[in-house]
Amino acid sequence: MQPAVHAFFDEATNTLTYVVREPEGRACAVIDSVLDFDHASGRTDTRSADAVVAFIAERGWDLHWVLETHVHADHLSAAPYIQERLGGKVGIGDRITVVQETFGKIFNEGTRFQRDGSQFDRLFTDGDSVMIGQMRVDVLHTPGHTPACLTYVIGDAAFVGDTLFMPDFGTARCDFPGGSAEVMFHSVQRILSLPEETRIFVGHDYKAPGREVFAWESTVGEQKAKNVHIGAGRSKEDFIHLREARDATLAMPRLIVPSLQVNMRAGHMPEPEDNGVSYLKLPINGF
């Protein structure tokens, strides 16, 4: 089965949002949506999500799922906004509870913040499958970047979130709380065990040095042969050394503080205070 895949690239956060539709029919899913956010003013905007909503609505497609590959640290999710306009259910990996517990402590969330994943409609475990019309989605737990990372395999397409990038850029960082380069290595091997012709759709692209255009689609075969971090049979020990050395040079993502607080709530803002306004916390020396 070869689903139709339509990509929306948000250059402000280098994020890919995908609309995935069954080959024959109207059922579709949205993977890793973006809510625009201006950090300086604290204002949100829905232009990126509106483009996705309009694309689906204009074609008369039926949205069944709004899927998250993980709790993103570099952009806010627009899942509730899209769900409100088009329906569907919001899903993420069941290890979201680990992420909620970790960052609930970092942001000193009170007892009103539920750490059981109940903000989402469905928590997926490794090996789960769901249907989007006649199209089956198989769920792989692929942690390493975060404890809750998933890969969604839909026919000949795999949506890997931040686990793999394009072959000339490598893999995602593993230095966030709960991340692990060793765990990432094993997760990547699971993805690379898929058929070589499987299409790989990445969650971000940053234009590797020497490449002039953004890109987001490769294949398992290309990743195995050419991925600069883990391709050509690189050993686990070499990968861990490379990944940890690179992570030590990276700054925190620009939107990590608002993103984590919103995304661990399934894209919802913190509850308004007694003046009706929602606030995001900035923990001093917390990261």
C-alpha positions in Angstrom: 0.0 0.0 0.0 1.3 3.4 -0.9 -0.5 6.2 0.9 -0.6 9.7 -0.5 1.7 12.0 1.5 1.5 15.8 1.4 4.2 17.8 3.3 3.9 21.3 4.8 7.2 22.8 5.8 7.4 25.4 8.5 10.6 27.3 7.9 10.5 29.2 11.2 11.0 25.9 13.1 12.2 23.7 10.3 9.3 21.4 11.0 7.5 19.0 8.7 3.7 18.4 9.1 2.3 15.6 7.0 -1.2 14.9 5.7 -1.4 11.2 4.9 -4.4 9.9 2.9 -5.5 6.4 2.1 -4.7 5.5 -1.6 -8.3 5.2 -2.6 -10.7 7.1 -0.4 -11.0 10.2 1.8 -9.7 9.1 5.2 -6.6 10.9 6.3 -4.3 11.7 9.3 -2.2 14.7 10.2 1.2 14.0 11.7 3.2 16.6 13.8 1.2 19.9 13.4 2.5 23.3 14.1 1.0 26.2 16.1 2.9 29.4 15.2 4.3 31.2 18.3 6.1 34.5 18.7 8.4 34.1 21.7 9.0 37.8 22.2 5.3 38.7 22.5 3.9 35.4 23.7 1.3 35.5 20.9 0.1 32.5 19.0 -1.0 32.4 15.3 -2.7 29.6 13.4 -1.6 30.3 9.8 0.4 27.1 9.5 -2.5 25.0 10.9 -5.0 26.9 8.8 -3.1 25.8 5.7 -3.4 22.2 6.7 -7.1 22.6 7.6 -7.9 24.3 4.3 -6.0 21.6 2.3 -8.1 18.8 3.9 -11.4 20.7 3.9 -11.2 21.8 0.3 -10.7 18.2 -0.9 -13.6 16.9 1.3 -11.3 14.4 3.1 -12.2 12.9 6.5 -9.7 13.5 9.3 -9.5 10.4 11.5 -6.3 11.1 13.5 -4.0 13.9 14.6 -0.8 12.1 15.5 2.2 13.2 17.5 5.5 11.4 17.0 6.7 12.7 20.4 6.5 15.8 22.7 8.3 18.3 20.6 10.8 20.7 22.1 11.1 23.1 19.2 7.5 24.0 18.2 4.1 24.1 19.7 1.5 21.5 18.5 -1.7 22.7 16.9 -3.5 19.4 17.5 -6.4 20.8 19.5 -7.0 23.6 17.0 -7.1 21.1 14.1 -9.3 18.7 16.0 -11.8 21.4 16.8 -12.2 22.2 13.1 -12.0 18.8 11.5 -12.6 16.2 14.2 -10.5 13.1 14.6 -8.6 11.8 17.7 -5.2 12.9 19.1 -2.7 10.2 19.7 0.8 9.9 21.1 3.0 7.2 22.7 2.1 5.8 26.1 5.5 6.9 27.5 4.1 10.4 27.5 3.6 9.8 31.2 7.3 9.6 31.7 7.7 12.9 29.9 4.9 14.5 31.9 6.4 13.3 35.2 9.9 14.6 34.2 8.8 18.1 33.0 6.0 18.4 35.5 8.8 18.5 38.1 11.0 20.9 36.1 8.1 23.3 35.7 6.8 22.7 39.2 3.3 21.9 38.0 0.7 21.5 40.6 -1.7 18.7 41.2 -4.1 19.9 38.6 -1.7 18.9 35.9 -2.5 15.2 35.2 0.5 13.0 34.5 -1.4 10.1 33.2 -1.6 11.1 29.5 -5.4 11.7 29.8 -5.0 15.0 27.8 -4.7 12.7 24.7 -7.5 10.5 23.2 -5.2 7.5 22.6 -1.9 6.4 24.0 -0.1 4.0 21.7 2.2 1.1 22.8 4.8 -0.6 20.7 3.0 -3.0 18.2 -0.3 -1.2 18.2 -2.2 -0.7 15.0 -5.1 1.5 14.0 -7.0 2.0 10.8 -7.5 5.2 8.8 -10.2 4.1 6.5 -8.7 1.1 4.7 -5.2 2.2 5.6 -3.4 0.5 8.6 -1.0 2.4 10.8 1.6 0.3 12.7 3.2 1.8 15.7 6.9 1.3 16.6 8.3 2.6 19.9 11.6 4.3 18.8 13.0 6.2 21.9 16.4 7.8 22.3 15.6 11.4 21.4 12.8 11.3 24.1 11.4 8.3 26.0 8.0 8.6 24.2 9.2 8.8 20.5 7.2 6.8 18.0 7.5 5.8 14.4 4.3 5.4 12.4 4.5 2.9 9.6 1.7 3.4 7.0 2.1 1.1 4.0 5.4 1.8 2.3 5.9 5.0 4.4 7.5 5.5 7.8 7.1 8.8 9.7 10.1 8.8 12.1 9.7 12.2 13.9 13.1 13.3 15.2 14.8 9.9 15.3 16.3 10.2 11.8 17.0 13.2 9.6 18.0 13.3 6.0 21.0 11.1 5.3 23.3 14.1 4.9 22.3 15.5 8.3 22.2 12.3 10.4 20.2 11.8 13.6 18.5 13.8 16.4 20.1 14.9 19.6 19.8 12.6 22.6 20.7 15.0 25.5 17.2 16.0 26.6 16.0 14.5 30.0 15.3 10.8 29.3 17.2 10.8 26.1 20.0 8.2 25.3 22.4 7.7 22.4 22.6 4.0 23.1 18.8 3.7 23.0 18.7 5.8 19.9 21.1 3.4 18.1 18.8 0.4 18.7 15.7 2.4 17.7 17.3 3.4 14.4 18.2 -0.3 13.8 14.5 -1.1 14.1 13.6 1.5 11.5 16.5 0.4 9.2 15.2 -3.2 9.4 12.1 -2.2 7.4 12.1 -3.0 3.6 14.8 -1.0 1.8 12.2 0.7 -0.4 10.3 2.0 2.6 9.9 5.8 2.3 11.3 7.7 5.3 9.6 11.0 6.1 11.6 13.1 8.7 10.3 15.5 11.2 12.7 18.3 10.5 15.2 19.5 7.9 18.0 22.0 8.4 19.8 21.9 5.0 23.0 20.0 5.4 26.2 21.9 4.4 26.4 22.0 0.6 22.6 21.4 0.1 20.7 24.4 -1.2 17.1 23.1 -0.8 15.1 21.7 2.0 14.3 18.0 1.8 12.3 15.5 3.9 11.9 12.2 2.0 14.5 9.4 1.7 14.3 5.6 1.8 15.5 2.9 4.2 18.1 1.9 1.6 19.5 5.4 1.4 19.6 5.8 5.1 21.5 2.6 5.6 24.1 3.5 2.9 24.5 7.2 3.4 23.4 8.5 6.8 26.4 10.4 8.1 25.8 9.4 11.7 24.7 5.8 11.5 24.9 4.6 8.0 27.5 2.3 6.3 27.4 -0.1 9.2 28.7 2.3 11.9 29.1 0.5 15.2 27.1 1.3 18.3 30.2 2.4 20.2 31.2 4.8 17.4 27.7 6.2 17.1 27.4 6.8 20.9 30.7 8.7 20.9 29.8 10.8 17.8 26.3 11.6 19.1 27.3 12.5 22.6 30.2 14.6 21.4 27.9 16.5 19.0 25.2 16.9 21.6 27.7 18.6 24.0 28.1 21.4 21.4 24.3 22.1 20.9 22.4 25.0 22.4 18.8 24.5 23.7 16.1 24.9 21.0 14.8 28.5 21.0 11.2 27.4 21.8 11.9 24.6 24.2 10.4 26.3 27.3 6.9 27.1 25.8 6.9 24.0 23.6 7.3 21.4 26.4 4.7 23.1 28.6 2.1 23.1 25.8 2.9 19.8 24.1 2.9 17.7 27.3 -0.7 19.0 27.6 -1.6 17.7 24.0 -1.2 21.2 22.6 -3.4 23.0 25.2 -2.2 26.0 27.1 -1.8 25.9 30.9 -5.0 26.6 32.7 -5.8 30.3 32.9 -5.2 32.0 36.2 -7.8 34.1 38.1 -7.4 36.9 35.6 -8.3 34.7 32.7 -4.8 34.7 31.2 -2.6 31.6 30.7 1.0 31.8 31.7 4.1 29.9 30.7 6.9 29.5 33.2 10.6 30.1 32.7 12.6 28.0 35.2 15.9 29.8 36.0 18.8 27.4 35.4 16.3 24.6 34.9 17.9 23.2 31.7 
